[in-house]
Amino acid sequence: MSDEAEFPAPALLSSTIVDSAAEAAEAVQAAGVLDLGIRVFNRLVPDTDADDDSLVEEWVVEVYTSTPAVDPDVEEE
């Protein structure tokens, strides 16, 4: 048997795209109240409403069944 503790990954409940950081922050607060895990990141995507090659920022909010477990004895590189 291995000495390493196994931490199961939480299950993804939903993935939502929002237009602003304020909406993403609201989702983070709601997940905290419900004791759910959350992952938030932003990305640039082509602006479908523009005729040029401009980009717009969107925020992706992923909600999980729980926060991921972290082994305190393992250092990140």
N, C-alpha and C positions, 0 to 999 in steps of 0.2 A: 504494500500500500504506500502511496506517495505521501510525503510530508506536507505537500502543498494543499491548502484548503481550497475547496471548490465553491465558487460563488455562482449560483445560477443567474443567467441574464434575465432581466425583467422583460415581460412581453409588451410589445407595442400595442397601445390601445387606439391611437389616432395620430394622424399626421395632417396638419393644417397649414395653409399658406396665408399669411396676413401681409398687409401693405405697409405697416409702420412698426417702429420699435415700441411705441406705446401700446399697441395691441399685443405684441409679443410679451411685454412686461406684465400686462394684465393676465395673460394666460399662465405665466410663471407664478403669479400670486395665487391664482385660482388652484393650480396644481398643488401649491404648498398647503393651502387650506384643506384640500382633499387628501393630503399625504401621498401624492403620486409623484413619480419621477418625471423629469422633463429634460428635453434636449432642444436648444434653440440655436439656430444659425441663420446667417443671411447670405444671399447670393445675388449676383447681377444676372438679369435675363433680358432678352431683347424686348423693347417697347413695342407692343403690337398696335398701339394707337398712333405711332409716329411713322412718317414716311422715310426717315433716315435710319441709320444704323445705331440709334441711341439705345442706351440700356437703362433699366429701372431696377431698383433694389426691392427685393421681397424677402420676407422672413418666414422661415420654416419652423413650426412648433410641433415637436413630437412628444406625445404623452405616453408614459409607460406605467405599468402596474405598480412599480415601486422604484425607489432610487437605486442605482446600481451599487452593489456592495464593493467596497474597496478593502483590500488586505493592507492593514497599516504597516506590515513588515516589509512590503515590497516598495522599493523606491522607483519613481518614474525616471526614465532616461531623458 
